[in-house]
Amino acid sequence: MRTSRRWRTAAGAAAALALVTGCSGGPKETGTGGGQPRDGGVLTLALEKEPECLDPHQTPTQSGRLLARPILDSLVHQDVQGGLHPWLATAWTVADDGLKYTFTLRDGVTFTDGTTFDAAAVVANLDHVVDPETKSLLAASLISAYAKAEAVDARTVAVTLREPDSGFLAALASPNLGIHSPATLKGAPSDLCAKIVGSGPFRSEGGFVPQQGITYTRNPAYAWAPEDAAYRGPARLDGVEVRIVPDDPARAGALTSGQVDAVTALPPTEVRALKGDAAFQVHSVLYPGANYSYWPNTAEGPLSDVRVRKALRAGVDWDRIVQNVFFGVYSGAEGVLSKTTPGFDPSVGPSYAHDPAAAARLLDEAGWTGRDAQGYRTKDGVRLKLRHLWSEPSVETLAVQVQAAAKDLGIELVEENLDGGTFVERLLAGDYELIDTSFSAPGPDVLRVLFGAANIPTPERGISNNMARYDDADVEADFTLALRATDPAERLEVYQRIQQRITEDAAVLPIYSPQSSLAVRTGVQGVSFSIDGTPDLTAIWLES
C-alpha cells in the first residue's frame, strides 16, 4: 500500500508506465500472441525496486508480491473480474452468521521442500500472519477479523472470525496471504525476508540477494493451478532471472540492448521512446485500489480545517500537472479509488474540479486573509505553511509543480525529502501536513485500510496506513456495515457512500491513477496481470 514511500507498494506509486497498444481498462490477460506456446527458456527481468522483505506476510510492497507469487500459492484465487475460485482449497462453506469458514483442501499438493500441504499448514500460515512477531504491515490488516483456525482433519480447516468480514475470501486470494511451507515458519521472521518455500510453479534455491535479485527454477511437479486458469500444468519457462535495476535509463537500456527480456515500471519518457518500435511491446493495466494522492493530516495543523483542505483541492490544477509530468501516459484521478476498482463511484468526480476562485474564498473563510512580504497567506501573523514529507526521488518533479501551484494560492508548500528512518518517525508522530502515496488493492476494502481509525499510525501501534489520520464516526459505522454485508451489491453501495463522505471531507487529494506495466522484447508472450495489477510471471512463454 504506499505510506512511506518505503512500503508504498502496495502502492505502486512510483510505478509504472503504460502504454503500448494502449492502456488496459483493468487487470487482464494481454499480449498472448498468435503463436503456439512452447516450453523452455529463461526469462530475464529487470525490476525497478527490490522489496524490503520477500515474505508477503510481512511486506506490503508491490515488488514483494511480484517476487513471492511465483513461489507461493493461495487457498483461493480471484480472477480479474473479482470472481473467487478454488485453488489450494477446492471448496468452502460459510456459516449463516458469517463467523465460520470451513475449507476443503486439495489432495496431492506438496511444497518444494518435500513436505505435504495439509490443514496444519494452513493453520500455521494464518497464525503466522497475525503473530505480532511477524510485524505484518498489510497481510494481518487484511484479515483483522481472524480469531483462530483449527485443523478438523488433514484436508479440512475451520476458520473462526471475531466478526463478519465480507472481504475475507478475497483477502485469502491476495499474494500477501500466500501459503508457505510450515517448516519455514518456525525460524525467525527475518529468515523469510531472504528465502521462502511454497508449492508454486517456481522455487528459488538461493532466495533473494539484496541489490542483485532472485533466480527461479520451474517446479516440474506443479499440477494445482487455480481451477479457472487457462493453463494448469507446470510453468512453460525453465526459469526466471530477476535483476534489480532501480535507475530508469539503465533499465530501459538493458531492454533495448538485449541484456534482459523484460522490465517493469518504465517512466513515461522511456515509454514514449519505445512507442512505435516493433521490437518491443509495453503491456499495462491500471492498478486497482487507491490512486496516487496527497494525504492531508486531518487531525492537526492547518489541514485539520476542512476549508483549507478543500481550498488546496480546488486551487491546484491537478490534471494539468499530471499532463505536464507524465505526457498523457497517466490519467488524472477522478476520486480516491481508481476506475478499475470494484465499487468506484464516478459521482464524486466533479468535486475535484479546478476552481481557484472557490479556493480563495475558502481560505478567506478559514481566516487566512493576511499576506506577508513573500505573498503567502497569513492568519494571526503566521504563514500558511504545509510540510510535505517524502523519501522517494521519483516524486520530486510532480512535487515541484504542486509546490508552484500552491504558491499561487498563497500557500507555502515545504518539500521535505527524508531518509527512511526519519520519515517513519515523523509519520508515527503525525508531524506533517501532507504525505503522498498510492495503494493497490483488488477491492474497495482498501478504504478501510486507508481511512479506518484503527489504522492511524502511532508510536504505540506502529506503521499503519491511515496517513490522513482520519477518524469519522459515520464512516466507521459504514465500515462495519460493509464488513457485515452479505449482498455484494449492498456492500458496494456502502463503499460508494464512504467515498462520498471522504470526498465531502476532502480527506484525500487524488492526483493520478498509477499503472502496472511490463515492457518486453518481441518474442515474450503470454503477458498477463493479476487482479491486483501484479505481472504474472508464471504465464509467460518465449517464442525463442
N, C-alpha and C positions, 0 to 999 in steps of 0.2 A: 502497500500500500503503500505511499510516497511520504513522508514525515520527514525525518531528517532525510535529506536527500540521501543519507546513508542507507536508510532502509526503505527508501521510497519505492521500491519496487513495485511492489505491488503496483507500484507506480508505473513506472514506465515513463515517467515524465521526460526524462532526458530522451527518452525514447527515440523513437523510431522515425522513420521517414515513411515515405509512402510513395506510391505511385507506380506506375507501370502501366499496366494495362488499365490503370485506373484504380482508385481505392475501392476496396470492397465495402459493402454496407455493414458487414459484421463478420465475425469469425466463421470461416467456412473453408472447404477444400478449394484449392485453386492450383493452377499450374500442373495439372495431372498429365498434360501432354497427350500426344496422339499415338505414341508407340506402345509396344508391349513391355510391361515391367520385366526387369531382369534382375537376377541375383548377383551379388558380388560387388566389390569395390569398397573403398574407404572414403567417406565424405570428410573434407577438411572445412572447418567452420571457424571464422574469426568472430569472437563475441566482444561487444563493446564494454562490458563491465563484468567483473567477477563477483560472485556472491561472497558475503562475509562468512557464509557457512553453507555447506552442501545440504545439511539436514533441513528439509522444508518444515518439519515440526518446529524448528527454531526460527529460521529466517523467513521473512515475508517477501523477499525480493523477487523480482521477475526473473532475474538470471538464475536464482536458486531454484525456482520452479522449473525453468527450462532444463537445467542440468540434472535435476532429480528425476524428472518424469520418465526418461528412458530406462531408469533402474527400478522405480517404484510403481507398482500397480495400485489401484484403489478398490474399495469394496463396490463402489457404484460408479457408473460412467454417465456423464452429462453431455448430450450432443449439442451441436451449435444452435439448435432451436430451443434448447433448455430442457428437452426431454431426458428422463432418467432411465438408465438401462442396467441390466446385470453386468457384473464384471467378476470380481473375486467372490461376490455374493450372487448367487443365482436367483434368489427370491427374498422377499421380506414382507412382513406384516406390521401394521401399526395399530396399537390398541386404540379403542374408541376415545379414550381421554387424551390421546396424543403423548402419553408419557412413557410408553414402552415400545421399542422396535425389536423385532425378532428376525434375525438374518439366517438364511440357509447358505452355507458356504460351498464353493466349488470344490469338487474332489479332484485329486491328482495334481494339484499345484505344488511346486517345490520352489524354494528360494535357491539362488545360485550358490549358496554355501552348502547345499545339500539337505537342509532341513525342510520339514514338511509344513506347508501353510495349513493352519487349523484355527479353531476358535481361541485357543490360548494366545496365538499370535495376534489376533485382533484385540483381545483384552489388553495385552501388553502394549500395543501401539496406542490405543486410546488413552490408557493410563499414562503413557509417556508424554503424550501431547499436553495433558493438563497438569503434569507434575511440575510444581514450582521450580524444581532444579533444572527443568528443560528451558525455562525462561523464554517461552514461546512469545514471539512478537506478533503473531497473527493467528496461527492454527488454533490455539486454545480459545481465542475470542470467537472463532467460527463455531465452536461447539460449547459455548458458555453455559448451556443448559445441561451439559453432560453430568450425570451423577455417578454412574457406575456401569460396568459391563461384566457379564458373567458367561462363562463357557458352559452352556447347558449340556452339550456333548461335543465331540470333536468337530462336528460340522454345523453346530448351531450356537449362535451368540445372541444373548438378550441384553439390550442396552436400555438403561433407565435414565430418563431425563428428570431434572428437578421441576421443569415447567415445559409446556408445549413449545416446540420450535419448528415452525413451518419450513425453515431453511436447513434443517438438519441433514437430510439426504443430499442436498446439493453441496453442503459443506464436505460431506464424506467423499464426494466426487472430486474435490479440489486436489491438485497435486500436494497441497500443504498437509493433507491427511493421508498421504501415501503410506503404504504398509511396508515397514522394514522387517528384515529377518529378526525375530525376537532376540536371538543371541547377541546381536549388535547393540541392543538397548540396555544391556547390563553394564556397559562401561560408562565412562564419563561422557556427558553430552558433547564435550569438545571433540571427542574422538570422531563423532559423526560429522563434524564440520569438514573433515578431510576425506572420509570414506564411508559410503553407505552400501548396503547389500539388500536387494529386494528380489522380486520374482519377475521383473520386467523383461522386455525383449533384448535389453543390453545389460552388461555388467562392466564394472571397471575395477581391474585388479590393483591399479596404482592409486586410484582415487584422484582427488583434486589437488593440484600443486599451485599454491598462490602465485600470481603473476605469470603463470605459464598456461595451465589449462587442465584438461582431463581427456583420457582416451577410453572409448567404449569398444567392447567387442560383442559380437552377436551372441545371444543366448540361444543355442540351437534347439533347446528343449521347449522353447516357448510355444504354447498352444492354447492360451487362455486370454486372448484379446477380448475387449468388450464385445458383447453379443451384437451390437449394432455396427461394429467395424466392417468396412468394405472388404478388408483382407485380415485374416485371423491367424495366419501362420507366423513362423519366425521372421524377424526383420530381413529385408532383402539385402541390406548393406552388411558387409563383413564387419564394418566398424565405423566409428566417427571419431575424428580427432578435433578437439575444440581448443583453440588458442585464444588467449586474452590479448586483444589489441585495442586499448582504450582510445588511441589517437585516431580521429576520424579520417584524415587524409591517408594515414598509414593503412587503415583497414580497407579503405576504398582501393588503395594501390595494391594491396595484397590480392584483391579480387581481380582487378583489371590486368595484373601482371601474371595471373595464373598460379600464384602461390597458394591460394585457397579456392575452394569451390563456392563458398557462400559466406556472407557476412550479415550481421544484424545491425539494425539501427543506424543506417547511414543518414547524415544530416541532409536537409533539403538541397543544399548546393551540390552535393555529390549525387543525389538522385537526379537532379536536372542533367548532370553530366552523362549519366547512364541512359537517360531517356532517348529513345530512338536508336540505340546501339543494339543491333540484332544479336550480339554476342552475350547479352545479359538480359535478365528479367528482374524486376523488383516486385515482389508479392507483398501485399499489405492488407491489413484489416484494422478497423477502429477497435481500440481497446474498449471493452465494456467496463462499466464502473464509473468512478468519479473523474470528471475532466481535470486537466491541469488547471489549477486555480490558486489564487491567493486566499489564504485563510486568515481572517482578521481575529485578533484577540477580542472576543466579545465580553470578556469578564472584567478587564481592566484597561485603563488608558483611554485615549481619545476615541478608539473604535468600540468602546463599550456603549457609546451613544449611537443608536441605530441610524440617526440622521446623518452622522458623519460617514458611517458605512455606506449608506445609500448615496451620499454625495460622491464618494470615491467611485462607486459602481457606475453612476451616471456620468460623471465628469471625465472619465478616461475613455477614449475611443479604442476599446479593446480590439474590435475587429480590424481596424486599420493597422494597429500594431502587429497583430498576428499576420496580416498580409505582408507587411514590411519585413518581418523577421523570417517568415517561413515560405515566402514566394508562392503562396497559394497551395503549398503541399498540405498544410494543416488547415482545417476549417475552424472558425470561431465557435466557441461553446454556446449552447442555447439553454443552458441550465447546469445544475450541479452534476447531473448524470449525462453520459454520452448517449447519443441517439440509438445505439445498438444495445443499450441496457434494457432488459425487460422492465416495464413499468415506467419508462421515461415519459415525463409529462410535458408535451410541447406547449401547453398553455402558459408556462412560465416565461417563455422566450421574450415577449415584449417588455418584461420588467428589466431586461438587460440592455435596452436601447440607449444609445448615446444621447445625452441631454445636458449639455453644460449649463444651461440656464437653470434647470432644476437643481443641479449640483450646487450652484452658487446660492440659490435660495435656501437649500437645506443647511448649508454651512452658516448662513446668516441666522437661521432659526436656532441653530445649535450654539450660537453665541460667539462664533469665530468671526467677528466683524472687523477687528482691527487689522492693520498691516504694519509690518516692520520695514526697516530700510531696504531689505532684500526683496520685498514684495510678498512675503509669506503672511498668511493669515495669523492673527493672534487673538487670544482671549485672556483677559486679566494680565496682559503683558507677556504671556507665554506663547511661544511659536507653536503652530500646529505641525508637529513633527512625528513621523511614523518610522519605526525601525523595522526593516525587512531583513530577516535572517536567512542566510543560505550558505551552503557549503559545497555546491556543485557548480563548476565553472560554466557548464553548458547553459545555465540560466542567465548569464550576465547580459548578453545582448538584449534580450527581452526586458530584463530588469532596468536597463539604462533607459529604454524608451518609455517604460511606465513611469520611471522617475521624472523624466522630462514632462510627461503629460500631467503628472501630479503637481509639478511646479507651476504649470499654467493655471491650476486651480487654487494656488496659494498654499499648497501642502508640501512640506519638505519630507521627501522620502529618503531616508538614510539607508544605504545598502551596506550590510554588514556580512562580509564573506568570512566565515568562521571555520576553524578546524572542527573535526567531528566531535571531539570531547567537549569543547566549549559550546558547540551547537546544542548538544544534548542537555548540558547543564542549564542553558538558558531556556530550552523547551520545557524542561521539568519545572522550572521556577516560574514559568509564564512570563518571562522577561522579554517580551517582544510585542510588536503590534501586528506584524504580518509574517507568515511563513508560506512558502509555496510548495506544492506537490500535486501529484495525481495519484490515483489508486485504482488499479484494475481489479475487477471482480465480476463474476458472471451474473450477478443479480442485484436487485435493489436493496438487499440486506446490507450492502456496503454503507448505506445511510446510517444504520445503527452503529456500525463500527466507527464512523466518522463524526457522528453527532450525538451519540449516546452519552449521557452524563457519566456513566461508569467507565468511559474510555478517555476521560480528561487526564492528560499526563501530569503526574505529580511526583515529587521525590519519593513518597511512600509507595505509590502504585507503580512507578517506573514509566518507561516509554509506552505510550499508547497513542491512539490515532485521532482523538478529538482535539485537533490543534486549534480549532476555533474556540475551544473551551466553552462550548455551547451547552446550555442547560435550560430546557424549556419543558414545563410540566405537560403541556398539551402534546408535544412531540413524544415525550416519554410514554404517555398513555397510548399514543398511536403505535409506538414500537411494540408495546405489549400486545395490542390488538393484532398487529401484523404477525407476530410470532404464534399467536393462538389461532389464526385464521385457518380454516380447513378448506375453504373455497379459494382456489388460486386467483380468480377474478377479484374477489373481495380483498385479498391480500395486496394485489397491485393497486387497487383503489386507495387503500390506506397509505401505501408508499407515495402515491401521487399527492395525497393530501399533505404528507410530510414535506414533499418538495415545494408545495405552495407556501407552507408555513416558513420553511427555511428561506425561501425567496423573499417573502414579506419581511422577514427579519434581516435580510442581507447578511446572512451568517456565512456566506461564502461568495467569493468573487471569481466566477468561472471565466477562463480565458480561451483555451482551445482544447480540441479533442485529440489526444495522443493516438498514434498508430503503432501497431506492431508490424515490423517488416523484415523480410528476408530477401536480400539481393543475391542472385545466383548466376553462375555461368550457364550458358545454354548446355543442355545435357543433364542438368539436375532436374529431376522430375518428381512428381508426387508431393509437391509442397502443399502443406495444409496447416491450419491453425486450430488449436483447441478453443473451446468456448471462452476461455479467459484470455485469448489472444496470444497464447504461447505457441511459437512454431513447433510443429510435431516432427521431431527428428526421426521417429520410427517409421513414418510413412514414405520417406524419401527413397528414391532409387536412381541409379546413374545409367544414362544411356551408354556411356563409355568412360 
